[in-house]
Amino acid sequence: MRFRLNILYFIFFLLPLAIQAQELDPTYYDYPLRDVAGYYSSNFGEMRSNHFHSGVDFKTDGVEGKPVVAVADGYVSRIFQSPSGYGLALYITHPNGTTSVYGHLSRFRADIAKYVFQERHRQRKHRVDLYCKPEQFPVKRGEEIARSGNSGSSGGPHLHFEIRRTASQKTLNIIAAGVITPKDDIRPMIRKLHYFEVDTVDGVARQSRAQSYEVRRSEGAMYVLTQGSTIKVGRNGYFVVEVTDRKNDTQNTYGVYHIVASIDDEPFFEYRNDGFTFDITRYCNAVAYYPIQRSSRNEAIRLAHQRGSIKHFYPTLVDNGAIRVSAGEKRSIRITATDDCLNTSTLEFDIVGKADEECFTSDKRATAATAHYNRPFSAEFDNRLKVEIPAGALYESTDIELRKADIAIKADSSIVLLSEAYTVGSKNIPLHKSMSVTLNHFVENKALEARTALATVSDKGTLTYAGGKYHEGRVRLNTRSFGTFCIVADATAPTITPQFVEGADCTSRRTISFRLKDNFSGVASYTATIDDRWVAIDFSRGKASINLADEGITGGVVHKIKFVATDSCGNRTEWQGSIKR
């Protein structure tokens, strides 16, 4: 019977996935790196903080400077340089209707680098996003275009690589499509199962606490429940499965590609991520079970669709994934997880309906107000706090509690604490759109008004800058996170520390650098001049560098330098000094 089910699974689910891979011709594309071992640190579609991973991360053997090549004929259509995000990145448009993306580079090819240098100076911007014409930088398959690096929001040397549909900028799952073929005969690992009962009252689905079940591998690709084969379920509920994946010859873990859940051999839920446009990437917070996903090293996939989400990732969806059984009714559940190399694992177990008196009944707290996923929400508390949530910001209608926080705030001497802390909702509720949080407080010290903002307060009382601006006795912040907030003022300017001595002879140095630090709100902007002429700054991980050679700083004379840094609360620091070169 199990053999027959596996064959049916291949025919109805794995075979269409293999056909899906034919949408991209793997022979059209070259490998984007040279002189590397060929391992991967992240795959497509992995759950990241508030987004799916949009490409594949290639290891570069722990170093920077590996040759990066164009994967196909085309032209450089976009060049991006930023201290965050993809850092230094190139986009190449190909005749077949796709665009390849190369991120976290250390340097561009010489002619591209010269153009970027000129544009940064023409625009007087350190961060640039440049769109190029086809005749500017044509490239051939296998031609070197850059060197790999660790720029932008990168945790270590690697190449971030994508293939997108040019017209829509939809990024594609290139491993599932066979463009990239990691060595992988390891099946996904099913780590844990959770069940939630749901009781809907006045149109709001409120759920029970999780019933969690350990699982273990029984044989081959099959998993079973550790504590028995049957789970008691209520009249209405859904499952969450925690899964992870591995590939050969590496210790990294990866995201799952495809999950199918069946009840009595009839599929009722299917998740698959073959690609997405960037306007829907935040729906990862609805695909996952957010409260578990926030802290789990696995992927916690919700085997149900929330009403405020989209159905793009669900080829099969019956009754939104809800499990409905009556008292004493017995049914069989099968959950099959597939990785992007089409290895599969399956968890099978039985369910039986609880007696009515055992089923979950919701209990709404009197202090909470109901925010509906499809309607605007506004609430006030204590004449100090106001919250406004637009329609479509929530994935499901939920109760939002506003209260004064019982937390001892730990603010150091550089921060002026101006209000008590107030809690808005739960950090376990994801937001798809920004809500506004307004706290009222009259700032008596006029000098602090422009330096006043909101801070988030952790459970331990520590503060993190959130933003917002003070105006006429209130601070208003747009945020995509629930949590605890208070009003603070930051009147401490950033520090600028040159990594050279005043008047240093820099004749043999190609670059000079400065360390930028801020006590709270973070460095928001920076600029520098040498001999009263604007120069480009490369900023990464607190280090601001100026390339003296590229800037033409020479002549064997003393050069005057002025460096200015401003934090997010408007505090400004200016450093002046000199070097000889």
Secondary structure, DSSP 4 states (H G I P E B T S, - for coil): -HHHHHHHHIIIIIHHHHHHGGGS-GGG---SBSSS---EEE-TT-EETTEE--SEEEE-TT-S--EEE-SSSEEEEEEEE-SSTTSEEEEEE-TTSEEEEEEEEEEE-HHHHHHHHHHHHHHT-SSEEEE--TTTSEE-TT-EEEEEB--SS-SSSEEEEEEEETTT--EE-TTTTTSS-----PPPEEEEEEEEEEEEETTEEEEPPPEEEEEEEEETTEEEETT-SEEEE-SSEEEEEEEEB--TT----B---EEEEEETTEEEEEEE-SEE-GGGGGGHHHHBTHHHHTT-SSEEEESS--TTS-STT-SEESGGG-B---TT-EEEEEEEEE-TT--EEEEEEEEEEPPGGGS------TTEEEE-TTS-EEEEETTTEEEEE-TTS-SS-EEEEEEE-----B--TTEEE-S--EEES-TTSEEEEEEEEEEE---S-HHHHTTEEEEEE-TTSBEEEEE-EEETTEEEEEEEE-EEEEEEEE-PPPEEEESS-TTEE-TT-SEEEEEEE-SSS-EEEEEEEETTEE---EEETTEEEEETTTTT--SSSEEEEEEEEEETT--EEEEEEEEE-
